[in-house]
Amino acid sequence: MALIVGVNRGWIERDTAARFLLKMVKFLSKADAYHGVFPHWLDGATGKTIPFSRKDDGADLVESSFLFQGLLTARQYFNGNDNVERELRNRINWLWNDIEWNWFTNGGQNVLYWHWSPNNGWAMDFPVRGFNECLIMYVLAASTPNEKYQVPASVYHRGWAQSDFFINKRKFYNYTLPLGFDYGGPLFFSHYSFLGLSPKGLKDRYADYWEQNQNHTLINYSYCVDNPKAFKGYGENCWGLQPAILITVMMRILPPTIMAP
């Protein structure tokens, strides 16, 4: 998605970005995948799985959904008739059609599971319920064009939408929060799923997703301005809270040249 922004703003030549993405997709087509789903980490030289933890050494459906949200965005953006863009779209479609969404219901349950491993099976035991950043996983599962791997609507309504932190409907700083934890939690809970999916006009029986995104953001801002716990620095120019662990992990795994401003 960042490459698409770069092309659209004239920072990167379109053919350069398309060739780079094609190289990436060719790599993914040969890399480890499990029922069409990639692991959390891949070795960039070999394409082999790097375990995220001892039992998390196989498919990661959530992280793969974030990946495919970006790949499908690239598929739609690079719509040219030259050989590179055609091949890019075709290869993305091949990967997209290979995801066995129904496998990740763990034997036909009405919920999607985050992990599966050929060595440890369903040992991670993580059924994914909302509301959080994983919504895009359910949207993609419902959108698969491959009939063999489709999941029923009950997976969404009886899985994702069934938790103690799904429906909220309470007001915080005079803004109604349709879904999620009180005060909304970190902003990525709402934002991740809407990088490639517009929330404007998107509604279901549970929420208006534009209202969800907008009010979650306004509550986050208002909380930082109010700063009820008197944290240093919080205010109108320091808000948009995200977990510090994400920054910590990035600082540990990325080289300084990447992390530098």
N, C-alpha and C positions, 0 to 999 in steps of 0.2 A: 504493500500500500504506500509506503514511503517513496518507493521508486516511481509509482504512478503520480504522486504529488510532485516529485521532482521533474518529471516529464511535462506535466501540465503547467508548471510554472517556469519552464524553460531552463532549468538547472541541469538537466540531463537530456541528451539526444534520445529521441524515441527509439531508434534502432539499437542504440547502445543498451538501453534498459530492456528491450525485448530479447536481445541476445543473452544478456545476463540472466534474465528469468528463465529462458529456455535451458540454459546450462544448469540452473538450479533444479528445474523440473526433471531434466534427464537424470540428474543425480538422485532425486527422490524416487524415480521409477526403478532404480536398482538398489535402493537402500532397504534396510530391514523394515518390514511392516507386518502387522498381524491382523488378519481379516480386513486388510485394506487400511489399517490405522497405524500411524507412526508412534514410536516411543517418545518419551519426553525429551530425551537427548540422543543425538546421533553423532558418531565420530565423523568429523568433516572430511577426513581423508578416505575412510573405508566404507562409510555408510552403515557401519555396525552399531548396534544398540549400546549405549552407555547407561547402565542402570542408574535410575534416580535414587533408589534405595534397594535394599536387599531383595525385597519381594516385588518392587516396582521395576521390572526389567522386561516389560512387554508393551502392549498397546496403551496409549494415553489418549482417550477419546476427547477430552476437553481441549488439550493443547493442539491436537490434530484439527479440531473444529476451528480454532483460531487461525491455524495455518490455511485451512480451506476457505475460510471467509476471505482471506487475502488472495488466494489463488483464483477464486471465482470472480473477485473484483478485477483481477488482472485479465481474466478471460474475457470479461465484458469490455474492458477498456481497450485492449489490443485487438481491435476488430478489423485490421487491415487485410488486404488480399495477398501480401507478399509471403514468401515461403516461411520466413521465421515466425511471423505472427500466426499463420495458419497452423504450423506445427505446434506452437505454444498452446493454442486453444485446444487442439486435438489431444495433446498429452495431458493437459489439465483435466479434460473430460474423462480420459482413461482412468486417471487416479480417482477422480470424483465418483465415477461409476463403480469402482471397486470396493468402496466402503460398505462393509456388512453391518449396517446399523442394527438390524434385528438380532445379530449375534450378541450385541452388548445389552440385551435385555436379560441376559443370564438365564436362559431356558424359558423365555416367554413371560417374564414378569412385566408388570406395567410400570416400568421405570428403566432408565438407561444407567449403566454402570460405567464408572470412570476408567477402570483398569481391567486388563486381562493379560495374563502372561502364559506362554507355553510351558514355563517351568513351574509356575505357582498358581496357575488357574485364576480363580476369583478371590484369591487369598486377601487382596487389599480390601475387598468387601465395601465398596464405596458407591452406593446408589446415589445419584445426583438429584437433589430436590432444590426448589427455588425458595426465595428469589435471590439470585446472585449473578455473577458474570457468565455463568454457564448456559444462559438462555439460548445463545446462538447454536449450541449443540442440538437442542431440541428442534429449533427452526430448520437446521440443515437435515436432521433426520426425517422431518416431515416433508422435505423438499426433494429427496433423492429421486432421480428419474428411473432408477433401477428397481423394477417391481419385485425382484427376488429379495431385496434387502429392505423393503419398506417396513415401517412400524405402525401400529394402529394409533388412532387419536387418544386412546385410553392411556398410552404411555405418557402423554403430555398432561392430561387432566388428572390421572390417578397417581402419577409419579412426580413430575416436576411441580405441579400445583398443589401438592399435598405436603405441607410441612408447617411447623409452628412459627416460621418466619416468612410466610408468603404474603398473605393478605395483611395489610396494615390499616389504611384508611384514616389514620390519626393525623392530627395537625401538629406541626413543629414550626415555631416562629411564624404561625399563621399560614403555613403552606401545607396542604394536604398531601401526604405521602401514600400513594396507592398501594405499593408493595414493599416488602423488605423489612429489615430491622429498624427499630426506632432510630430516628435521625438519619437513616439511610445507610450508614456505614461508609466505607471508602467509596469514592466516586467510580472506581472501575467496576463495581457491582452493576451499575447501570450502563457505563460507557462501552465496555469491551464488546458487547453483543451488537452494538450499533455503529461499529466502524464501517461495516459494509451493508448494513440494513437500516434504512431510514425509519426513524420512529414517528415521523410526521404522518398523521392520519392512520397510524397502526393501532388497532384496538382489538381486544378480545373480551370475553366475559369477565375478565379479571381487572383489566386496566386499560387506560389510554397511555400508550408508551411514550408519547411526547410529553404528557403531563408528568409521567414518572421521571424522565430524564431532566426536565426543566426544574421540577420541584426538588428533586434530590440535590441538584446543583445549588439551588437557592438556599436550601436548608444548610448545606455544607458551608456556604459563604456566611450565612447569618450566624451559625455557630462560631465560626472563627472571629467574626467581628464582636460577638457577645463575649467569647472567651471565658466561659464560666469557671474554668479551672486555672485561669491565669497562666497559661503556658507562654513562655517567652517567644515573642515574635508573631503570634497569631494576630490577625487583624485584616483590614480590608485589602491589604497588599500581600498577605500571606495566607492563602486558603487553598482548597482543592486537595484535601487530605488523602494520602495514600499510605499503605503500611510501610514503615521504615525498612522492613525486612526485604522488600523488593529492591530498594536502593542498595542495601547491604550486599545482597546476593550479586547484583550487577557489578558492584565494585570489586567483588572477589573473583568473578569469572571473566570479566572483560579487561582487555589490556588498557593501560592508561591513555593511549592515543584515542581509544574509542570513548572513554569516559570524559576526556577533557572537553571543556566548553568550546 
